Amino acid sequence: MAQEKKLPTSTETPVLVFVDVDNTLIRGATIFMFAIEAWKSGYIKWRHVIPALFHQRAFIKKGESPARITSTRERSQALVAGHSVAEFDRIAEVAWRRSIAPKIFPKVLQQLRDHQDRGHQVWLLTASPQGLASVMARDLRLAGAFGTTLIESDGKFTGEIDGELLHGPLKEEKAVAFATKLGADLNECYAYSDSVADLPLLGLVGHPVAVNPDAGLLKHATDNAWPIVWPEGSKRYQASRTKRAEKSAGHD
């Protein structure tokens, strides 16, 4: 279940802001950052960290791909199978403070604060485990988070995911269901993402924003005149992604 706060009642239609995490709000893959802290704590073995390391490097440079999404699911399951939920929660707190929070893009966070100042509800919408996403949303004082649910039994993780990773079309489904629940007009809502895989979500709202976009999303955002944000430290990839986007456009 998503972490939800009791929001003040209002006669106004709520404006929702859906925010991807990895490479959008945070530079890199949060599952890798969690894996490092889990290894330091003895929660997992080093063999679980090595694949995450290569994924982290490729993810920062090139963005998501179907193969990397499959790999993320497999690693998430391997990391937690048979382990204590309480210990996971403890390590999530440590990973957030030590590794994840320092990698927040200040420019993106400021835009989210601007939304909050305007009375908008900011929600994380991420493939990261729910327990980790909830920690991030709580400490950033956001409305809440929707993440991937890991199945628990007798205080331990079974190693299975409830459904699928919260990714791609599933983010669109979650946003539609939540907006319907709150009576929000999606034409007035916002979504931030770095990945072409999130086009279903971005195309759903009236105000899509491409942040640190991969080549596929960069092309789509440019073609549709969507706002494009290059946070601190991401512009080094802008030229190569632009070339790939232009090359792709040449084959249209």
PAMARMI-394903 format. One record per residue (C-alpha): residue number from 1; residue in one letter; x, y, z negated. Coordinates in nm, 4 decimals. Layout:
% residues N
{resi = NUM resn = A X = X Y = Y Z = Z}
...
This chain:
% residues 252
{resi = 1 resn = M X = 0.0000 Y = 0.0000 Z = 0.0000}
{resi = 2 resn = A X = 0.1165 Y = 0.3536 Z = 0.0671}
{resi = 3 resn = Q X = 0.2065 Y = 0.5795 Z = -0.2186}
{resi = 4 resn = E X = -0.0740 Y = 0.8360 Z = -0.2310}
{resi = 5 resn = K X = -0.1125 Y = 1.1337 Z = -0.4582}
{resi = 6 resn = K X = -0.4429 Y = 1.2739 Z = -0.5747}
{resi = 7 resn = L X = -0.4727 Y = 1.5737 Z = -0.3492}
{resi = 8 resn = P X = -0.6712 Y = 1.8828 Z = -0.4414}
{resi = 9 resn = T X = -1.0213 Y = 1.8881 Z = -0.3042}
{resi = 10 resn = S X = -1.0855 Y = 2.1439 Z = -0.0354}
{resi = 11 resn = T X = -1.3625 Y = 2.2335 Z = 0.2051}
{resi = 12 resn = E X = -1.1010 Y = 2.2909 Z = 0.4747}
{resi = 13 resn = T X = -1.0081 Y = 2.0192 Z = 0.7228}
{resi = 14 resn = P X = -0.6644 Y = 1.8860 Z = 0.6204}
{resi = 15 resn = V X = -0.3687 Y = 1.9254 Z = 0.8546}
{resi = 16 resn = L X = -0.1457 Y = 1.6170 Z = 0.8451}
{resi = 17 resn = V X = 0.2228 Y = 1.6071 Z = 0.9333}
{resi = 18 resn = F X = 0.3598 Y = 1.2590 Z = 1.0101}
{resi = 19 resn = V X = 0.7386 Y = 1.2307 Z = 0.9864}
{resi = 20 resn = D X = 0.9634 Y = 0.9477 Z = 1.0986}
{resi = 21 resn = V X = 1.2656 Y = 0.8957 Z = 0.8722}
{resi = 22 resn = D X = 1.5654 Y = 0.7311 Z = 1.0410}
{resi = 23 resn = N X = 1.7483 Y = 0.9725 Z = 1.2733}
{resi = 24 resn = T X = 1.4625 Y = 1.2218 Z = 1.2336}
{resi = 25 resn = L X = 1.4717 Y = 1.3349 Z = 0.8716}
{resi = 26 resn = I X = 1.7807 Y = 1.1338 Z = 0.7779}
{resi = 27 resn = R X = 2.0938 Y = 1.0861 Z = 0.9870}
{resi = 28 resn = G X = 2.1291 Y = 0.7118 Z = 1.0374}
{resi = 29 resn = A X = 1.9439 Y = 0.3986 Z = 0.9304}
{resi = 30 resn = T X = 1.8204 Y = 0.3926 Z = 0.5712}
{resi = 31 resn = I X = 1.8198 Y = 0.0104 Z = 0.5635}
{resi = 32 resn = F X = 2.1976 Y = 0.0208 Z = 0.6130}
{resi = 33 resn = M X = 2.2419 Y = 0.2713 Z = 0.3317}
{resi = 34 resn = F X = 2.0297 Y = 0.0533 Z = 0.1058}
{resi = 35 resn = A X = 2.2316 Y = -0.2541 Z = 0.2098}
{resi = 36 resn = I X = 2.5588 Y = -0.0934 Z = 0.1026}
{resi = 37 resn = E X = 2.4259 Y = -0.0095 Z = -0.2431}
{resi = 38 resn = A X = 2.2654 Y = -0.3545 Z = -0.2704}
{resi = 39 resn = W X = 2.6005 Y = -0.5165 Z = -0.1943}
{resi = 40 resn = K X = 2.7789 Y = -0.2987 Z = -0.4510}
{resi = 41 resn = S X = 2.5220 Y = -0.4066 Z = -0.7081}
{resi = 42 resn = G X = 2.5612 Y = -0.7755 Z = -0.6241}
{resi = 43 resn = Y X = 2.2041 Y = -0.7929 Z = -0.4915}
{resi = 44 resn = I X = 2.3155 Y = -0.9249 Z = -0.1518}
{resi = 45 resn = K X = 2.6278 Y = -1.0709 Z = 0.0102}
{resi = 46 resn = W X = 2.8690 Y = -0.8849 Z = 0.2364}
{resi = 47 resn = R X = 2.7586 Y = -1.0997 Z = 0.5319}
{resi = 48 resn = H X = 2.4258 Y = -0.9182 Z = 0.5185}
{resi = 49 resn = V X = 2.5961 Y = -0.5802 Z = 0.5411}
{resi = 50 resn = I X = 2.8127 Y = -0.6397 Z = 0.8490}
{resi = 51 resn = P X = 2.5226 Y = -0.6614 Z = 1.1014}
{resi = 52 resn = A X = 2.3699 Y = -0.3511 Z = 0.9450}
{resi = 53 resn = L X = 2.6986 Y = -0.1667 Z = 0.9937}
{resi = 54 resn = F X = 2.7023 Y = -0.2280 Z = 1.3687}
{resi = 55 resn = H X = 2.3331 Y = -0.1391 Z = 1.3894}
{resi = 56 resn = Q X = 2.3986 Y = 0.1888 Z = 1.2085}
{resi = 57 resn = R X = 2.6669 Y = 0.2942 Z = 1.4555}
{resi = 58 resn = A X = 2.4615 Y = 0.2062 Z = 1.7621}
{resi = 59 resn = F X = 2.1470 Y = 0.3597 Z = 1.6168}
{resi = 60 resn = I X = 2.3068 Y = 0.6976 Z = 1.5463}
{resi = 61 resn = K X = 2.4640 Y = 0.7137 Z = 1.8918}
{resi = 62 resn = K X = 2.1912 Y = 0.5714 Z = 2.1160}
{resi = 63 resn = G X = 1.8685 Y = 0.5521 Z = 1.9168}
{resi = 64 resn = E X = 1.6301 Y = 0.2590 Z = 1.8973}
{resi = 65 resn = S X = 1.5884 Y = -0.0346 Z = 2.1332}
{resi = 66 resn = P X = 1.3650 Y = -0.3451 Z = 2.1237}
{resi = 67 resn = A X = 1.6645 Y = -0.5576 Z = 2.0261}
{resi = 68 resn = R X = 1.7548 Y = -0.3250 Z = 1.7398}
{resi = 69 resn = I X = 1.3945 Y = -0.3268 Z = 1.6165}
{resi = 70 resn = T X = 1.3936 Y = -0.7084 Z = 1.6082}
{resi = 71 resn = S X = 1.7270 Y = -0.6996 Z = 1.4297}
{resi = 72 resn = T X = 1.5901 Y = -0.4554 Z = 1.1725}
{resi = 73 resn = R X = 1.3040 Y = -0.6890 Z = 1.0876}
{resi = 74 resn = E X = 1.5364 Y = -0.9870 Z = 1.0518}
{resi = 75 resn = R X = 1.7778 Y = -0.7941 Z = 0.8306}
{resi = 76 resn = S X = 1.4980 Y = -0.6611 Z = 0.6113}
{resi = 77 resn = Q X = 1.3774 Y = -1.0133 Z = 0.5503}
{resi = 78 resn = A X = 1.7264 Y = -1.1497 Z = 0.4853}
{resi = 79 resn = L X = 1.8153 Y = -0.8695 Z = 0.2461}
{resi = 80 resn = V X = 1.5264 Y = -0.9233 Z = 0.0073}
{resi = 81 resn = A X = 1.4249 Y = -1.2900 Z = 0.0330}
{resi = 82 resn = G X = 1.4079 Y = -1.4439 Z = -0.3137}
{resi = 83 resn = H X = 1.5256 Y = -1.1293 Z = -0.4882}
{resi = 84 resn = S X = 1.3648 Y = -0.9381 Z = -0.7735}
{resi = 85 resn = V X = 1.1225 Y = -0.6598 Z = -0.6854}
{resi = 86 resn = A X = 1.2264 Y = -0.4674 Z = -0.9983}
{resi = 87 resn = E X = 1.5936 Y = -0.4836 Z = -0.8985}
{resi = 88 resn = F X = 1.5071 Y = -0.3708 Z = -0.5467}
{resi = 89 resn = D X = 1.3303 Y = -0.0682 Z = -0.6919}
{resi = 90 resn = R X = 1.6323 Y = 0.0134 Z = -0.9087}
{resi = 91 resn = I X = 1.8712 Y = -0.0088 Z = -0.6141}
{resi = 92 resn = A X = 1.6359 Y = 0.1983 Z = -0.3983}
{resi = 93 resn = E X = 1.6648 Y = 0.4807 Z = -0.6521}
{resi = 94 resn = V X = 2.0447 Y = 0.4564 Z = -0.6456}
{resi = 95 resn = A X = 2.0642 Y = 0.4320 Z = -0.2670}
{resi = 96 resn = W X = 1.8435 Y = 0.7385 Z = -0.2334}
{resi = 97 resn = R X = 2.0544 Y = 0.9533 Z = -0.4653}
{resi = 98 resn = R X = 2.3990 Y = 0.8382 Z = -0.3523}
{resi = 99 resn = S X = 2.3657 Y = 0.7617 Z = 0.0170}
{resi = 100 resn = I X = 2.0387 Y = 0.8727 Z = 0.1725}
{resi = 101 resn = A X = 1.9607 Y = 1.2154 Z = 0.0241}
{resi = 102 resn = P X = 2.3022 Y = 1.3612 Z = 0.1245}
{resi = 103 resn = K X = 2.2247 Y = 1.2706 Z = 0.4877}
{resi = 104 resn = I X = 1.9016 Y = 1.4682 Z = 0.5125}
{resi = 105 resn = F X = 1.8941 Y = 1.7133 Z = 0.8026}
{resi = 106 resn = P X = 1.8483 Y = 2.0508 Z = 0.6249}
{resi = 107 resn = K X = 1.6914 Y = 2.2067 Z = 0.9340}
{resi = 108 resn = V X = 1.4214 Y = 1.9390 Z = 0.9488}
{resi = 109 resn = L X = 1.3555 Y = 1.9510 Z = 0.5761}
{resi = 110 resn = Q X = 1.3089 Y = 2.3276 Z = 0.5980}
{resi = 111 resn = Q X = 1.0487 Y = 2.2804 Z = 0.8700}
{resi = 112 resn = L X = 0.8640 Y = 2.0384 Z = 0.6426}
{resi = 113 resn = R X = 0.8768 Y = 2.2932 Z = 0.3599}
{resi = 114 resn = D X = 0.7300 Y = 2.5491 Z = 0.5993}
{resi = 115 resn = H X = 0.4433 Y = 2.3086 Z = 0.6652}
{resi = 116 resn = Q X = 0.3864 Y = 2.2701 Z = 0.2916}
{resi = 117 resn = D X = 0.3851 Y = 2.6474 Z = 0.2486}
{resi = 118 resn = R X = 0.1042 Y = 2.6563 Z = 0.5045}
{resi = 119 resn = G X = -0.0929 Y = 2.4011 Z = 0.3040}
{resi = 120 resn = H X = -0.0216 Y = 2.1041 Z = 0.5321}
{resi = 121 resn = Q X = 0.0119 Y = 1.7497 Z = 0.3963}
{resi = 122 resn = V X = 0.3490 Y = 1.5969 Z = 0.4876}
{resi = 123 resn = W X = 0.3620 Y = 1.2168 Z = 0.5054}
{resi = 124 resn = L X = 0.6571 Y = 0.9923 Z = 0.5849}
{resi = 125 resn = L X = 0.5659 Y = 0.7290 Z = 0.8431}
{resi = 126 resn = T X = 0.8526 Y = 0.4823 Z = 0.8713}
{resi = 127 resn = A X = 0.9593 Y = 0.1242 Z = 0.9314}
{resi = 128 resn = S X = 1.1658 Y = 0.1452 Z = 0.6107}
{resi = 129 resn = P X = 1.0383 Y = -0.0708 Z = 0.3212}
{resi = 130 resn = Q X = 0.7500 Y = 0.0867 Z = 0.1329}
{resi = 131 resn = G X = 0.9414 Y = 0.0873 Z = -0.1954}
{resi = 132 resn = L X = 1.2246 Y = 0.2899 Z = -0.0445}
{resi = 133 resn = A X = 0.9935 Y = 0.5230 Z = 0.1477}
{resi = 134 resn = S X = 0.7968 Y = 0.5979 Z = -0.1691}
{resi = 135 resn = V X = 1.1132 Y = 0.7017 Z = -0.3544}
{resi = 136 resn = M X = 1.2032 Y = 0.9407 Z = -0.0743}
{resi = 137 resn = A X = 0.8579 Y = 1.0979 Z = -0.0595}
{resi = 138 resn = R X = 0.8401 Y = 1.1361 Z = -0.4373}
{resi = 139 resn = D X = 1.1751 Y = 1.3095 Z = -0.4755}
{resi = 140 resn = L X = 1.1141 Y = 1.5341 Z = -0.1748}
{resi = 141 resn = R X = 0.7746 Y = 1.6285 Z = -0.3236}
{resi = 142 resn = L X = 0.5856 Y = 1.5236 Z = -0.0122}
{resi = 143 resn = A X = 0.2252 Y = 1.4059 Z = -0.0074}
{resi = 144 resn = G X = 0.3324 Y = 1.0413 Z = 0.0193}
{resi = 145 resn = A X = 0.4702 Y = 0.7703 Z = 0.2433}
{resi = 146 resn = F X = 0.3630 Y = 0.4846 Z = 0.4633}
{resi = 147 resn = G X = 0.6294 Y = 0.2161 Z = 0.5059}
{resi = 148 resn = T X = 0.6658 Y = -0.1521 Z = 0.5888}
{resi = 149 resn = T X = 0.5125 Y = -0.3760 Z = 0.3227}
{resi = 150 resn = L X = 0.7298 Y = -0.6621 Z = 0.1959}
{resi = 151 resn = I X = 0.5331 Y = -0.9551 Z = 0.0539}
{resi = 152 resn = E X = 0.5852 Y = -1.0285 Z = -0.3168}
{resi = 153 resn = S X = 0.5154 Y = -1.3353 Z = -0.5318}
{resi = 154 resn = D X = 0.5842 Y = -1.3729 Z = -0.9056}
{resi = 155 resn = G X = 0.7979 Y = -1.0593 Z = -0.9137}
{resi = 156 resn = K X = 1.0164 Y = -1.1616 Z = -0.6182}
{resi = 157 resn = F X = 1.0124 Y = -1.0997 Z = -0.2452}
{resi = 158 resn = T X = 0.9148 Y = -1.3974 Z = -0.0307}
{resi = 159 resn = G X = 1.1242 Y = -1.2764 Z = 0.2627}
{resi = 160 resn = E X = 0.8150 Y = -1.2135 Z = 0.4734}
{resi = 161 resn = I X = 0.6677 Y = -0.8873 Z = 0.5977}
{resi = 162 resn = D X = 0.2983 Y = -0.8117 Z = 0.5677}
{resi = 163 resn = G X = 0.2130 Y = -0.7922 Z = 0.9367}
{resi = 164 resn = E X = 0.4832 Y = -0.6207 Z = 1.1410}
{resi = 165 resn = L X = 0.7341 Y = -0.3418 Z = 1.0926}
{resi = 166 resn = L X = 0.5522 Y = -0.0079 Z = 1.0794}
{resi = 167 resn = H X = 0.6817 Y = 0.0951 Z = 1.4175}
{resi = 168 resn = G X = 0.5638 Y = 0.2103 Z = 1.7596}
{resi = 169 resn = P X = 0.1903 Y = 0.1510 Z = 1.8205}
{resi = 170 resn = L X = 0.1400 Y = 0.0531 Z = 1.4560}
{resi = 171 resn = K X = 0.2318 Y = 0.4078 Z = 1.3536}
{resi = 172 resn = E X = -0.0393 Y = 0.5358 Z = 1.5843}
{resi = 173 resn = E X = -0.2903 Y = 0.2968 Z = 1.4263}
{resi = 174 resn = K X = -0.1910 Y = 0.4044 Z = 1.0755}
{resi = 175 resn = A X = -0.2170 Y = 0.7740 Z = 1.1646}
{resi = 176 resn = V X = -0.5605 Y = 0.7299 Z = 1.3246}
{resi = 177 resn = A X = -0.6940 Y = 0.5340 Z = 1.0264}
{resi = 178 resn = F X = -0.5589 Y = 0.7829 Z = 0.7742}
{resi = 179 resn = A X = -0.6769 Y = 1.0890 Z = 0.9650}
{resi = 180 resn = T X = -1.0223 Y = 0.9344 Z = 0.9949}
{resi = 181 resn = K X = -1.0265 Y = 0.8623 Z = 0.6215}
{resi = 182 resn = L X = -0.9471 Y = 1.2253 Z = 0.5374}
{resi = 183 resn = G X = -1.1568 Y = 1.3768 Z = 0.8130}
{resi = 184 resn = A X = -0.8550 Y = 1.5384 Z = 0.9759}
{resi = 185 resn = D X = -0.8602 Y = 1.6644 Z = 1.3339}
{resi = 186 resn = L X = -0.5612 Y = 1.5024 Z = 1.5059}
{resi = 187 resn = N X = -0.5491 Y = 1.7876 Z = 1.7569}
{resi = 188 resn = E X = -0.4460 Y = 2.0115 Z = 1.4660}
{resi = 189 resn = C X = -0.1923 Y = 1.7639 Z = 1.3237}
{resi = 190 resn = Y X = 0.1840 Y = 1.7277 Z = 1.3757}
{resi = 191 resn = A X = 0.4289 Y = 1.4421 Z = 1.4263}
{resi = 192 resn = Y X = 0.8095 Y = 1.4402 Z = 1.4194}
{resi = 193 resn = S X = 1.0224 Y = 1.1605 Z = 1.5659}
{resi = 194 resn = D X = 1.3503 Y = 1.0850 Z = 1.7413}
{resi = 195 resn = S X = 1.2392 Y = 0.7766 Z = 1.9335}
{resi = 196 resn = V X = 1.0608 Y = 0.7074 Z = 2.2603}
{resi = 197 resn = A X = 0.9073 Y = 0.4112 Z = 2.0739}
{resi = 198 resn = D X = 0.6977 Y = 0.6645 Z = 1.8799}
{resi = 199 resn = L X = 0.5334 Y = 0.8125 Z = 2.1901}
{resi = 200 resn = P X = 0.1968 Y = 0.6589 Z = 2.0895}
{resi = 201 resn = L X = 0.2112 Y = 0.8610 Z = 1.7658}
{resi = 202 resn = L X = 0.3519 Y = 1.1753 Z = 1.9228}
{resi = 203 resn = G X = 0.0946 Y = 1.1703 Z = 2.2007}
{resi = 204 resn = L X = -0.1831 Y = 1.1272 Z = 1.9472}
{resi = 205 resn = V X = -0.1407 Y = 1.4627 Z = 1.7729}
{resi = 206 resn = G X = -0.1820 Y = 1.8140 Z = 1.9021}
{resi = 207 resn = H X = 0.1649 Y = 1.9206 Z = 1.7905}
{resi = 208 resn = P X = 0.4378 Y = 1.6623 Z = 1.8702}
{resi = 209 resn = V X = 0.7996 Y = 1.7521 Z = 1.7906}
{resi = 210 resn = A X = 1.1027 Y = 1.5635 Z = 1.9234}
{resi = 211 resn = V X = 1.3895 Y = 1.5659 Z = 1.6728}
{resi = 212 resn = N X = 1.7371 Y = 1.4466 Z = 1.7709}
{resi = 213 resn = P X = 1.5611 Y = 1.2631 Z = 2.0585}
{resi = 214 resn = D X = 1.6931 Y = 0.9549 Z = 2.2338}
{resi = 215 resn = A X = 1.7193 Y = 0.9799 Z = 2.6129}
{resi = 216 resn = G X = 1.3705 Y = 0.8415 Z = 2.6747}
{resi = 217 resn = L X = 1.2008 Y = 1.0793 Z = 2.4353}
{resi = 218 resn = L X = 1.4137 Y = 1.3711 Z = 2.5532}
{resi = 219 resn = K X = 1.2920 Y = 1.3216 Z = 2.9097}
{resi = 220 resn = H X = 0.9282 Y = 1.2935 Z = 2.8033}
{resi = 221 resn = A X = 0.9494 Y = 1.5929 Z = 2.5705}
{resi = 222 resn = T X = 1.1148 Y = 1.8045 Z = 2.8396}
{resi = 223 resn = D X = 0.8603 Y = 1.7025 Z = 3.1036}
{resi = 224 resn = N X = 0.5739 Y = 1.7915 Z = 2.8693}
{resi = 225 resn = A X = 0.7274 Y = 2.1085 Z = 2.7210}
{resi = 226 resn = W X = 0.7277 Y = 1.9687 Z = 2.3677}
{resi = 227 resn = P X = 0.9415 Y = 2.1413 Z = 2.1040}
{resi = 228 resn = I X = 1.2849 Y = 1.9784 Z = 2.0746}
{resi = 229 resn = V X = 1.4939 Y = 2.0108 Z = 1.7590}
{resi = 230 resn = W X = 1.8651 Y = 1.9298 Z = 1.7456}
{resi = 231 resn = P X = 1.9610 Y = 1.9219 Z = 1.3754}
{resi = 232 resn = E X = 2.3063 Y = 1.9779 Z = 1.2344}
{resi = 233 resn = G X = 2.5478 Y = 1.7098 Z = 1.3507}
{resi = 234 resn = S X = 2.3202 Y = 1.5763 Z = 1.6253}
{resi = 235 resn = K X = 2.4178 Y = 1.8116 Z = 1.9063}
{resi = 236 resn = R X = 2.7280 Y = 1.6029 Z = 1.9785}
{resi = 237 resn = Y X = 2.4921 Y = 1.3473 Z = 2.1348}
{resi = 238 resn = Q X = 2.2815 Y = 1.6029 Z = 2.3198}
{resi = 239 resn = A X = 2.4943 Y = 1.6091 Z = 2.6357}
{resi = 240 resn = S X = 2.5120 Y = 1.2303 Z = 2.6818}
{resi = 241 resn = R X = 2.1408 Y = 1.1838 Z = 2.6153}
{resi = 242 resn = T X = 2.0569 Y = 1.4658 Z = 2.8550}
{resi = 243 resn = K X = 2.2612 Y = 1.2949 Z = 3.1270}
{resi = 244 resn = R X = 2.0806 Y = 0.9652 Z = 3.0673}
{resi = 245 resn = A X = 1.7456 Y = 1.1441 Z = 3.0725}
{resi = 246 resn = E X = 1.8334 Y = 1.3189 Z = 3.3998}
{resi = 247 resn = K X = 1.9522 Y = 0.9907 Z = 3.5503}
{resi = 248 resn = S X = 1.6251 Y = 0.8277 Z = 3.4490}
{resi = 249 resn = A X = 1.4305 Y = 1.1153 Z = 3.6021}
{resi = 250 resn = G X = 1.6148 Y = 1.0612 Z = 3.9282}
{resi = 251 resn = H X = 1.4664 Y = 0.7131 Z = 3.9516}
{resi = 252 resn = D X = 1.1057 Y = 0.8314 Z = 3.9010}
